[in-house]
Amino acid sequence: MKYWLAHHVQSMRLALRRLRQNPFASLLNISVIGIAISLPSGLYALLRNLESLSGQIGGEPQISLFLGTQATPADVAQIQLRLKNNPSVRNFQFVPRDKALRELQRSTGIGDVVQSLTQNPLPDAFIIHAKNSSADALEALRNEISSWPNAAHVQLDSLWAQRLDALLRLGKLIILLLAMLLSFALVAVTFNTIRLQILTQRDEIEVAKLIGATGRFIRRPFLYIGTLQGLAGGAVAWVIVAGSIEVLNKALADLARLYSINFQLNHLDMKDSAILILFSAWLGWLGAWLSVSRHLRQIEPR
Amino acid sequence: MISLSQVGKRYPGGYDVLRNISFTVQPGEMVAVTGHSGAGKSTLLKLIAAIERPTRGSVVVNGQNTSKLRASAIPYLRRNFGLVFQDHKLLFERTVFENVVLPLQITGYERKESGKRVRAALDKVGLLDKEKTYPITLSGGEQQRLCIARAIVNRPAILLADEPTGNLDAAYASDIMGLFKSFNQVGVTVIIASHDNAMLLRLNPRLLRLDHGELAS
């Protein structure tokens, strides 16, 4: 166990030494890996932000029922009763016109305009959630409610949220494909790096085999080179993504001020960052492993 | 300890390097393999160290038949041997110390203990003051002695030397032969292959003479 640990430490030192021996080549490799990985992970970070944006707005589709402005409290009560007795309604919420106006004043940047109104132009409204949120069921419910007296306008809200959801799913798929392709490229890059390393270390490998080194002993430093390169590449990718988000946020801050909304891109969270870096390290290890299993066998002492 | 029975080695193309070789080496023996160049001396040593496998017959080392060993067991077999090569096979980007410590790293010695052993081995071949230099700065004779230090640092039971004095002048050569004699005196089995009969005879060894791939005496 102690020997095993000692050899790991020793292999890692050797790997670091070899990476340092060719600083330029190592840095180029690490940058290639970093850039390749930053592309899908950067897109992923953007997507996560869009996702949380659509989450804030509410992904569940809802039906808004607006009454005529002349509707009386008795009409409201009648509608309330109909909704309560309708089997396809899960729950509903009554938004009186005064409250709607106050919310409008508070939430958007047009408070001044609203203030200047002499009378409330908003109708009473109901926000209705259906038991079955499939597009057909919602459409049927909407048609039914439209036929009720005093229903001035019935609107299927959040359909766009569903569309956004579908778009996000598509985006995720594209990122997944991109990530797969670039992962393959990364494995190929490491494979080749390690192949070159093995060729330049040919004498050393031959001598080690002659004096009784096991395959594992010879393989280990190369695996460490691949893994360390992947790890460093992952870190570079993280820095690229974080830096880009920082730059974008500066630009967004200006834009958001002009539209008087509060919107900022979030950085990758701890979990995603760890996955990014570890996955990159794993890909490096995989490339090195493939290369080593393929090339070490070809070097036999003669 | 080492036993060959009816060993033959044929290289692709039908060329027989060795034919029908049988002999046994007892622990502590000093054996010299002689013969003209191309007689199969190097091949014979390579068969013993499992660098090559015989095409006929069997090579048994410490009770293990080298032809039947799995590839993963070969490294452990090789640790029985100290190998000395005519071309030294030193690693030129490592220092003298790092070259000698390599076998100890492979078998997993502790740092402190291995440092002592490396210095003892270097002391024995007279290179103790060069441990921090690089092999490229050493003379041919010193490089050969460095190769020997690496071969003995693990205290192997068997020392295999292929033309250890091949490129050296007479003074260096007898120097090297003296080293082998001293290892043999402390119980190490030594097998030397050389075409330099005069030099070998001074060791007073058991002679195995190869002639066109066959054992002559």
Interface residues (C-beta under 8 A of the other chain):
Chain A: Y3 A6 H7 Q10 D203 E204 E206 V207 A208 K209 L210 I211 G212 A213 T214 G215 F217 P301 R302
Chain B: A49 I51 S72 P75 Y76 L77 R78 R79 F81 L83 K89 L90 L91 L102 P103 Q105 I106 T107 G108 E110 R111 R150 N154
